[in-house]
Amino acid sequence: MYPYRFKIILIIFALLFIGITVRLFQLQIIEGDKYKGISNSRRIDTSLLETTRGSIFDRNGRVLAMDQHIFDVSVQYKYLLYCYSTHSNKTISRITDLKIHNQTKKSCIECHENQDVWLKRLSGLLEIPQTKLLNNVKQVVEKVERLKQNVEQRAGREIRIKEETEYHTVISDVAWEKVIQIEVKQDHFPGIRITPKPKRVYPEQESASHILGYMGKLNKDEWKEYSNNWNNFLLASSSTGTETSTLLYEGYAENDMIGRTGVEAQYENELRGMRGKRFEEITCKNNQIEKVILERPSVAGNNLYLTIDSQIQAYAEKSLGANMGTIIVMDPWTGEILAMANNPRFNPNILNENFGELIKQPSKPFLNRAIQGTLPPGSIFKIITAIATLSADHINDDTVFECHGYTKYKNIILKCWSGTGHGLVTIRDAIAYSCNVFFFETAKILGGESLYALAKEFGIGEKTGIDLPYEKDGNLPKKVTAPSTMNIAIGQGNLLTTPLQMVRVYAAIANGGTLVQPHVLLKITNSQEEVIRTFTSENKQKISIQPAILEVICTSLQNVIVYGTGKDRGLDVYRVAGKTGTAETRRQNDNHAWFAGYAPYDNPRYCFVILVEHTPKHGADIACPIARELLSYLFPEINQAS
């Protein structure tokens, strides 16, 4: 039985083999000349289809960043080559040595007349000097010829490289009126093609530039890295069974633009989109497109909706004025950043023109001071010392220390900011008047470990986890001596925090003790405006603060405005609870002025921090007026009533 089956299978295989052999003989021997002719006269060319990067909106749908289409004028390489050959003093031997030159004794320009007619006509239409166009032509031709020479040297024979058959850009960002004229009169512009290209535009100019970030070109090393990421993405797609669709899209190309900072970098994978691909049959003789074989349209990138309110952002920037520093406004319950103003800023629309100049400026305009500026927080840190001391039961609400304007630790004298002293003060008065001596005394009995533990619980010295790149973690000294603990207790010494860390501390006080995760992403939508993801907090924790202690801190922060260092600054009408701070820099008349708080104190809607760097003034003198200016916009109803 089995030998019979084996014979049947053997016969089937034999018939198939004979059939294939006959067909191959027919194709290669009988009809070989026919197909050889076709392959020599035609080829398949692939071209990439540009995609559109996703737009960025504020929480109210106002556009903060978007792609606009601009038009490039590209010229087929052979026209560039003959133009270069006839208009420059340099010759290309493979052109000038052509048989046609030798046989007819003609010059290059006589042999290839009309190959450069595009130059004169394009120059006239676009009102661009021919010399400028020729300079661009020179750069393209010399680059391609250099590449061709290297390839042929390695191969040891003449090779036609891909770049010789392509169109190359000679002028960018051409007005659409001119584009129409070229398209309508294509016969007058031989070898010219119009190529649409996306250009990133930021309608609000400098506003929120540190949140949005900017775009930059990939260098070779980055291109390899991003290409590997793309290949990994394809492998991952393959494992989920979607490789047939993704393989037809293209990854990053050399010199592609990518997000460098801000949400442009943080959400690069969401914003980017995928290039499409077109397969065309080309007639080799004249490089004309015979037909489009297959086209995979590009896929636009996803859109980002940020938590930022562009109106509050603009007013925060206006309130900060010319002062170097930052303002953060945050929802104390959700961690949504409503504004993150920095000064100085940069305009991402014109960054290519002045990047080299800006990067050298000592004021560091690219520094996002809200998350990267690490400075001593000064007296706004004292509420952490107060909570640590009260929680450890080392003092209570009635404990009194006397301030003479200074205190001593062994032979070291530590001064209060008030030279005459505050007299007998409780914890409530110490916060309201920002008495250094009270906190020096509490630090003596508290010790460094307890203060370190609570500060760490509040997130001091650690990144907050905000969805922006390059956040700094500051510095929270752990093993310290008694004098250094006393310094840290008032927010000085080696203690360094970011403004974002401090606004999160005050948000926790405002919301009853929850440390929220700050974030700028609200939601992500696709090009059909369907929500595909909303922000989910991964870092939200409850700090154990006794209600009685929280009441002391909150009341004391209100007292700062009622009778303390924030008195008569116009903040009481907005029912602000806050704390002033002046961090010394060891240079005379050079301070970092702070004000942090929330409002209204009985139902907090906003928490905020204001920082002015390197100012001779104190927090109450310069940061409080900025806070009042900001609050007048946040609470227009109160402003109108008052």
Protein Blocks (a to p, Z undefined) as FASTA:
>chain_A
ZZmmmmmmmmmmmmmmmmmmmmmmmmmmmmmmmmmmmmmmpccddddddddddddddfko
pafbdcdddddddddfklmmmmmmmmpmbdcfklmmpmklmmnopafklmmgoklmmmmm
mmmmnopafklmmmmmmmmmmmmmmmmmmmmmmnopacddfklmmccdfbghiafklmmm
mmmmmmlmghiacddddddddfklmnoklmnopaddddfklmmmmmmmmmmmmmmmmmno
pmmmmmmpccddehiacdfbhjllmmmmmmnopaddddddddfklopafbdfbdcddddd
dddddfbdfklmmmmmmmnmmagcddddddfknopafbdcddddddfklmmmmmmmmmmp
mnlpmbcfklmmccdebjmlmmmmmmmmmmnomacfklccddehiacehjaccddfblnb
nbjadfklmmmnopaklmmmmmmmnopmlmmmmmmmnopoiaehiacehiaebjadfbdc
fklmmmmmnopajbdcdfklmmmmmmmmmnoopacdddfbfbdcdfkopafbdcddfbdc
dddddfklmmmmmmmmmmmmmmmmmgonlpmmnopacddddddehiahiacddddddddf
klcfbdcddddehifbdfklmmmmmmmmmmmmmmmmlmmmZZ
